[in-house]
């Protein structure tokens, strides 16, 4: 499904923190993915960071990343050739003034120079939250371009109070519809296809309620371990890294009321309403959360790309850059309830972890059992489930049928379908909306605050050691007793 209308306005993407891993690994290939499908899009890339770089170094990086993303040679030459890099202190308002003035100016000889005047400027904060806040403070003293949009990577703040303070600071700069809090999960095809599955499908629309659904599990279990990311991950952990941002956004789409239209305002209103109604299951962080970290083991299986995986993994506390005293979790789970007329009484479990034996990434709805089972049918009644795979993009409907051996014995049949293949990488989808000035696939300020509200109580209980830190060997399944819906 298409979720955006393309704008033809020329845009400049200014990346603060351009020397970081995010730029090379995700942002620039995402632009390449977009340009592979829209080669005539007028976008200019300016990188900025504290580091000085040799002439041509950033252009070469842009060229390689755009090619990796799928952009054609002519398009790569044009966009990479117009790119530039600036060494600066992003908290210096004088340097920011010069940077934004250059970004907004039409490129010499371009159509924009002849007709449109200033370009739309997207200032992308590929920076830690504390640095982002300092840059926003410096921007208060800068004469900003009229068409300035701010794009901010997660986490947006470090807690609810921090998110609210950052929202207030950003509101002094630009209107909220020009602020894009980035969550690339909102650009994943299956996450977007939840909208069509829920609201354009009579069969599922009728049973997508607490009357028919006994529980929902949203999981993103990964086989990869730390992969050299201790500098970030050991300060974040699984709850902040995945649940607070990504999985709560997926939950909002899975549980929201039908929006009047699939527009930026209506869709985000519906998501925010679902998050406002969300409470910890039973009202207790101790009872509604679990945490664990992996010990040494061996991960074997098949990764997302279908490649065989077999490697030894050290204990998390022995990984390079990890401080064991921080008590960082690598597997986190919380159970919540969306306390409204549609979902009250339905447990919704969100879980994510690393170095697990299986890559279970899904939204799974477990349907309530039938109210009456006719006599004469034998065997246990299997649980019927709808499983939407997040990566790869699949859908399974697991329904009760007769068994192969006995027509009066209960069994289960699985109806499986591959969903559409993505035309854009998730970052390409999200960046397309941002460059067009459309915030539909980004997180609104009030939603960011609600996500922290939901998680802050859990984090406080963990900091107080009210929830024990469990352990699991790398390469093992989710620990028994956690109630995983799928093995």
N, C-alpha and C positions, 0 to 999 in steps of 0.2 A: 504494500500500500504506500502511496505517496503522502507525505505529511507536510509538504511545504510548497510554496509558490516562489519560483526563482525571481530574484531581483537583478536587474541589469546594471545596478549602480556599481561603479568601480570601487574596489576596497583595498586597503592596505592592512596587512596583518603584521603587527609589531609584537614580537615575542620577547618579553622580559625573562631572562634566565635562559637565553638561547643556547648556551653552551652545555646545558644539562641533558640528561638521558632522555627525558620526556620529549624534547624537541626532535631529536634524531630518531627515536624509536617509534613515536606515535604521531606527533603533530605534522611534521613534514610529509611522511608517507600518507597521512590522512588527506593532506592537500593533494598529493599525487593521485590518490584514489578518486577524489572529486574531479580533478582535471582530466582524468581518463574518460569520464563521462560528459564533462562540460569543458572541452578544450578551449572554447572561446571565452571562458570566464576571465574577466579582468581583475587579477589579484596580484598585488606586489607584497613581497616578504622582506621585512626588516628585522634582523636579529640584534638583540642588545644584551650585554652582560658586562660584568666587571673585567673579565679577561680581555687582554688584547690578543688579536689573532692575525696571522700573516695575510697579506692581500690575496684575495681569491680563495682563501680557505673556506669561508662560509658559503660562497657561491658553489664550490665543489661539493660541500655537504648537502646543500639544497638540491643540486643536480642529481646526486646519487639517491637521495631520499625520494624525490619526485618520481624518478625512474622506478625505484622499488615499489612505489604505490601504484604504478601502472600508467603514468602519464606518457604521452607520445613524445618523440624526440623534438619535434618543432615546438610543442608547448613547453617542454622542459627548457629548451634554449631561451625562449621568451621570458619565462618566469624567473629562472635562475639568473639569467643575464641582467634582469632588473633588480635583483635582490641586493641587499647591502647589510653591513654589520657595523654596529657602533659600540665602542667601549665606553661605558659610563657607570656612574653610581646612580642607581634608579631611585634613590631617596633624595637626590639633588634636584630641587625644583627648576633650577636654571637649565640643567641638562635635559630634564623632561620637556621643558618648553621647546627647546630646539628640536628634540626628537619628534614631538607631536606635530610641530609646524612642518617639518620635512615630510612626515607621513601623510599629512592632509593635502599637501601640494600636489597638483596634477603632474604626472610624468611628462617631461617635455615631448611634444610631438604626438601625444596620445589624443584619442577622441575626447577624453575627459577634459583635457586642457582646452579644447576648442569649445566644448558645450557645457560641461557640468560643473566646472569650478572644483571645489574641494571634494576629495574622496571620502568615503566612509572609512573611519579608522577603527580597527579592533585592536585594543591593547590587551594582549594575552599574558596573564600572570602565571608563568610556569615557575612559581616561587613558593617557598614555605609560607604558611599563614601569617606568621609574625612579620616577615618581610613584606608581604602583600599589604598588611595594615600600614606599615611605615611608608610604602610608596603611595598609598591612597592619601595619607596625611600630607605628603609632599605635593600631591596633585591639587590640594585645596588652594595652593598659591600659584596655580598655573592657569593661564587663559586657554581653556579647553576647546577643541574643535566642536562645532555644533553636532556633527554626526559621529561622536565618540561612543563606542561600545566597549564595555569592560568584560573580559572573559576570565574567570577565576577557577583554578583547579581545586579539587577537594584536598584536604578538608577545609570547609568554609568555617573558620574559627576552630577553637579547641573544645568548646562546650557551648551550652545554650546562651549564657551571658556573653561569651566572646562573639558568637555569631550575631547576637542582637547588636552589640557595639559596632561590629564591622558593617552590619547593614545600615546603621545610623550614619556611619562615616561615609559609606558609598553613596547614600542618599543625598549628601551634600554636593556630589559631583555630577551625577547624571540621573535621569528618571529610572525607576526600577525596570521598565521594559527595555532599557539599554544595558542591563546587567545580566550576564550569562554565567551562572554557576554551573560548571561543567561536570556532568556525569555521563561518561561515554556509554554506560549501560543503556541509557535512553536512546542511543543510536543503534542498538543491536536489533536485528531484524525480528527475532522471535519476541522480544519485549514489545516492539511496535505492533506486531501481529496479534498480541493479546487484545488489542482494541477491536480488530475485526472479528476475532474469535468470540469475544464476549457479546458484542453489540450488533453483529450482522448475521447471527447464527441462532435461529429459533430454538434448536435443540439445546444448546448450551446456555443460552440466555435464560431459559425457563428454570434451570436447575442451579444457577450460579448464585445461590443464597444459602444462609444458614439452615434453612429448612431441609435442604438436600445434601449439604456438604458437612461432613463430620470434622474435617480438619484440612489445613493447607500447609504444605512445606515448601519453602523457597530455599534452595541449597545451592551453594557454589563451592563444592569440594574439589580441591586441586591436588594433582600429583606432584607439582613442582614444589621445591622447598624454598629456602631463603633466596637462593640465586644471587648472592652478593649484594642484597639490598638492606643490610643491617642498619645502615645510616638512617634510613627512613623507617623501616619496619619495626625495629626494636623500640622505637618511640611511639609507634602507632598500635600494632597488634591487629588481630583479625577483626575485632569488633569495630574499631575506628576505621580500619582500612576497607572493609567490605560491607558490614551490616549497617553501620551508621549512615552510609551514603548509598551505595548501589542497591543493596537488597531491600531497604525500606522504600526506595523509589519504585522498584519492581512490585513490591507489595501494594503500594498506592494504586498502581495501574490495575492490579489484579482484583482489588477490592472496592475501588471507587464506584460511586453511583454513575449511571449513564449521563454523560455530558450532553448539553443541548446540541452542541456541534463540536467537530474536531478542529477547534481553533485554539490559539495560544491561551486566550483568557479562559474559555470554558474548560479546556482540558486541565489547566493548572489549578483552576478553582476546585475541580472535582478531586484531583490528587491531594490538594491541601486539606480539603474537608475530611478525607479518609485518614490522613496523618493526625489531624486534630482529635479524631475519635479514637486513636490508638492508645491502649493502656497495656502495661505489663500484666501478664496472665496471673490472676489471683492477687494483683496489687503488690507483689513482693519481688524485688530483684533477686533475693536469695532463692526463692522457689522457681523463678522464671528464667534463670540463666545457668549456663554451664561454661566452663573454660578448661582448656588443656593445652599442653605443648608436647611436641614430639621428642622422643628419645631416639637413639641410634637405631637404624634399621635399613632395610633395602626396599626401594620402590620398584615395582615391576608391573608392567601392563602395557597399555596403548595410550598415547597422548592424544590431544585434540586433533592433531593432523593425521592420525592413523599410524603413527610411527611407534615401533616397539620401544619401551622404556625399561631399562634395567641398570640401576646405579645404587651404590651405597650412599647413605645419608648420615652424617654425624648427628649427634644429639643437638637440639637447638641451642642449648647453653654453651656448646663447644664450637658453634659457628663463628667465623671471623667477624669481629665487630659487635658481638652480642654481650651485653652486661647482664649476667644472670640475676643480679639484685633487682632489676626492674620488674621481674615477674611478668614479662610479656607473654601473652597467650598466642598460640599459632592455630588454635581451633576454638571457635566461639559459637555459642548458640543462645538465642533468646526466644521465648514464646510470648506472644502478645495477643490481644483481642481488639478488634475494631468494634467499639461499643456503640453500635447503632442498630436500627431495626433489621438490617440485612444480615449482619454478622455476629451479633451478640451471642456469646456462648460457644463460639467456634475458635479453638486454639489455632493460632497461626505461628508456625515455627520458622525462624530464619537461622541459617547455619552456614558458616564458611570456615575452611581450614586448609592448611598446606601439608604436603608430604603424606597424603592419604593414599590408600591402596587403589581407590577408584575415583575417576573424575566424574562425580555425579553433579551435574549442573542442570537444575530443573525447577519448574513450578509444578507441584503435584497436588491435585485436589483429590482427596479421598472422600468418596460419597458415603452417605449414611446407609446402613443396612435397610433392607425392605422391612416394612412394618409387620408383615406376616409371611411366613414361608409355608407353602402348602405341604401337608403331610405326604409322605412317600418319597420325597427327595432326600437323598442321603449325602453324607459328607458335610464338612464345614462350608459355610457360605463365604467364598472369597471376597476380599474387599475390592470394590470397583474403583478404578482410578482413572483420571485424566492426567497424563504426564506431558508437560511441554518442555522439551529439551532446549536449554539456552545455548549450548555449544557442544555438539553440532545442533542445527535447527531441525528438530523433529517433533512429532506429536504421536503419542500412544494413547489409545483408549483400551483400558484393561477391563473387560466386562465378563460377568458370570454367564457361563453357558453349561451345557451338559458335557460330561467328560467323554473322551474318545472311547473308553472301554465300556461305559455303562450309561445309557440314555437317562437314567434316573439319578445318577450321581453328579454332583456339582463339580464343575471345573472352571477354568478361565481361559478366554481367548484374548489375544492381543491384536488390535487393529493398529497398524503403524503407517505413518505417512512422513515423508520428508517435506518440510516446509520450503518456501522459496529461498533461493540462494541470494545472498546480499549483493546488490549492485554496487554498494559503497561500503568501505570499512566503517566501523562504528564512529571513529573520529572524523572520517570524511562526512558522514551524515550529520553529525553535530556541528562541525565547522561550516558546512554549507548553510545551515540555519543561522549561525552567528554572523557569517559574512553577508547574509541577506537581511540582517537585522531582525530575525525571527527567533524568539526565545522559547518556542514550543518544546524543544527537546533539551532544555536546560532547566535548572532548579530555581524556583522563585524564592525570594528571601524568607517569607514566612514558612515555607516548607523546610528550608534548611534549619531554621530554628526548631521546628517540631521534631525533626530527626534527632537533634541533640537532646531535646527534652526527653525523648523516649529512652535514649541510651545513657544519659547522665546518671540516673539512679543506679543503673547496673554498674557503671564504672566506679561509682562511689562505694558500692558494696564490695567490689573486687579490690579496690585500694585498701579497704578495711579488713581484707582477708576473710570476709563473711562467706565467700563462695570458694571452696577448695580448688587448687590448681591440680587437675588430673593429668595423667600422662598416657601417651599412646605411642607404640613403636612406629617409626617411619615406615610407610608401606602397608600399614594395617587399615582396617575399616574404621568407620566412626565407632567409638567405644559403645559396648553394650550398655543398655540402660538409658542412652540418650534418645531412644525412640525414633531412629531414622526410618522414614517411610519406605525408602528403597535401599536395597543392599548394595 
